[in-house]
Amino acid sequence: MLNVDLSTVTAAADLFFGIGQPPREVVHLDVQSGPAPTLDRRVRMYNALGHAHLGVPIHSIVVLLHPRADYPNITGQVRYASRPEHGHTDFAYEIVRLWQQPVASFLTGPTITLPLAPLCLLPPGLSEHEGLQLVVDRVLERVQHEAAPEQVRQLLTAAYILTGLRATPEIALGLFQGVRAMRESSTYQAILDEGRIEGKQTTLLRQGRRRFGEPDEATQQRLLAINSVERLDALCERLLEVGTWQDLLAQS
């Protein structure tokens, strides 16, 4: 006997959309940006639990945002028979590999899906950067002219974050920098601040190692816990005035 307590199973699926009133069918979306070795089993679990709870057919769609999410076991099917001729499991789900989808369908579709466009198949005949610039420019144009005012910052911030899955932070920043709605987005500013903080921490550690030697674990963790750009700037200025890690962090 196996002590399998299924009452401890908890699950929170990404999105469920009901079709009809009351729902006659439900679409379940699961979005992945990185590898998930047990994704197929998890999608089957969400589908089965959703069907048990709602009592209507559930259509599961897995949306892969980046090729690194395309794990070998993601085949769109879960099949097995522990005892052939005595029952089997046969479950299928839909897979959308976003980098294989023509970008035009997203650039001309609803504004709510525009943030996904930078992850799609770029126009032919252009370099990666040129294609990405063209797509982002079109996304910016449509969002700023067609989206509801309360959605503009949200959509542009989502587009910026998703573009970061395909481009380096420097390239993504260059594509969106200067857009007023982005400057007004607290999420966008928080991302920029995080990047500046990580950069200054890296510089302090690199320069500090050259002056003071390798910091111990406690010292390194103390420095990495500083999340103020102003405090990190002050430490950069103090770096040439002190002789040890302890002196550097004495007033931090």
N, C-alpha and C positions, 0 to 999 in steps of 0.2 A: 504494500500500500504506500502511495506517495502522499505526503502531507502538502497538498497544493491548496492554499487558501486564496481563491480568486476574489474574495471580498476585499483584498488589499490592493487590487489592481485599480490604478487611477489613470485616466486618459483625458487629455485636452487636445482635441483636433484643431487644426488651423482654422478652417472656415467651413460652415455648412450653409448652403443656400436652398431655400424651399421654392419649388416651382408649383404655382397654382395656389388656390385658397379654398379649403385647406390644402397643404402641400400634397401633390400626387406623386412627386418625385423630389429627391434631394440630391444636390451636387455637393460633394465633399472635395475641397481643395487642400492639398498639402504641398507647401512650398519649401524647396531645399536649396541652399547655397553652397553646401559642402557635403562630403561623403557621409553616408549614414548606413552602416553595414546591415542593420536590421529593418530598414525602411519598408521592405515588402511585407514583412510580418506585421509591422505597426499599422500600415495602411489597411491591411485586412482586418485588424482588430478594430480600428475606427469604423470601418464599414459595417462590421457585424454589430458593434455596440450601437451605432446609429440606427441600424435597421431594427434592432431589438427595442430601442427606445421610441422610435417614430412609427414603426410599422409600415413604412413605405420603401420602395426601391431606392437604394443609395448608389450613385455613380461617383466613383473616386477618381480624381485627377491629380497626378503628381506633376508639379511644375518645377523643373530643374533650371535654376538661374545661371549656372556656370558649368563648364565641362568637368570641373573637379567634383561636382556633385553626382556625376554619372557613374556610380559605383557598379561593378560587374553584375551584382545580383538584381539590379533594377531592370527587369525584363517585362514588366506589365502583367506578370502571372505568378500565382502561388499555387503549385500543384503538388500533391503528394497522396500516397495511399499506403497507410501502414500495413494493411492487410488486403492485398488485391482480391477482387471479387467480393469483398465484404464492406464496401464503402470507400469513398475517397473525398478529397477536398480539391476544388477547382475554382479559383478566384482570379478575376482579371480586373485590371485598372488601366486607365489611360495615362500615357506619359507625354508631356510637352517639354521638349528640349528647346529652351528659349533661343539659344544661339543658332538654331536651325530655322527659326521662324523669320520670314521676310519682314524687314523693318517697316515697309510701306503700310502693312495692315495695321500696325500699331500707331504709326504717325497719322493715319487718316481715321482711326477709330475714336472711341469715346475718350474724352480728356482724362478720365480716371485711370486709363491704362497707359497713358503717355510715359510715366516714369519707367516702364519696362522697356521702352524702345531702345535705349543705349545698350541693352544686353542682347538684342536681336542680330540677325544676319545683316551686316552693313551693306550699303550699295556697292555694286561691283565697280572696278576700275579706279578705286581710290585707296590710298594707304589707310592703315588702321586709324591714325590720328585724324586724317582728313575726313574719313567717313564718320567718325565719332563726333567731330566738330559740326558737320552738317546735320547730323541727327539731333544733337543737343540744341543747336540753334533753332531747329524746327520745333522741338519740344518747348523751349522757352517762349517762342513766338505764340504758339497755340495756347499754352497755359495762361500767359499774361493777357491774351485777348479774348479767350473763350471761357475760361474757368470762372466759377463763382468767386467773388472777392475773398470769401472766408476760406477757400480751398487753395488759393494761389501759393502761399508759403508752404503749405503741407505738401502739395504736389511737387514743387520745385525741390524741396528738401529731400523728398523720397527719390526723385530723379538723381540728385547729387549722390546720395548714399548708394544707390544701385549702380551708378556709373563707377563708383569706387571698387566694385567687384571686377570690373574689366580693365580699368586704367589705374595708374599709380596715383597716390594722393596729390602729387604735384600737378599732374595732367588734369585730374578731375577738378582741382581748385581753379586752374587756369580756364577751364571751360565754363565755369559758373561765376567766376569772380566778376564783380562789378554790377551784378543784377541786384537791383534795390530790394526786391522781395526776399532775396537770399540774405542780405545784410540784416534784414529785420527778423529773420528766423532764429529763435533761441536755440533750436536743435543744431542748425548749421553753425552758429557761433560756438556752441559747445564742442562740436567736432573740431573746428579750427583751433580752439583753445587746447583741446586734448593733444592735437598734433604739435602745437608749439611747446607744450609742457614736456611731451616725450622727447622732442628734439633738444631742449635745454638740459633735461636730465641726462641724456646720452652724451652731450658735450661736456657737462660737468664730470661725469664718470671718466670719460676719456682723458680730459686734461688733468683731472685729479690723480689718475693713475700715474701719469708722467711725472707729477710733482711729489706725490706722497706715497706712491706704491699702491698695491692692491688693497681695497677696503675690505674689512671683514663683513660678514653677512648682516650684522646689526646696523652697521654704518650705511651699507648699500640700501637696505630696506628703509632706513630713516630718510635717506635722500629721495628715494622713489615715492615716499609718502607725501612729499611736498607737492601740492597741486596748484600753487599760486605762481603765475608768470612773474609777478613783481618780486616775490621772494627768491625765485630762481635767478632772476636778473641780478639781484643783490649778491647772491652767492658767486655768480660769475665775476662780479667786480672784486669780491673779497679774495678770490682764488690766488691772486698774485701777492696778497698781503699777509698770508698766513703760512704756516709750515707743516700742519698736519690736518688730517681729516677731522679730528676732534675740534681743532680751532676753527675750521671752516664752518662746522655745523653748530658751534657753541651758541650762536645767537639766532639760529633758524627756528 
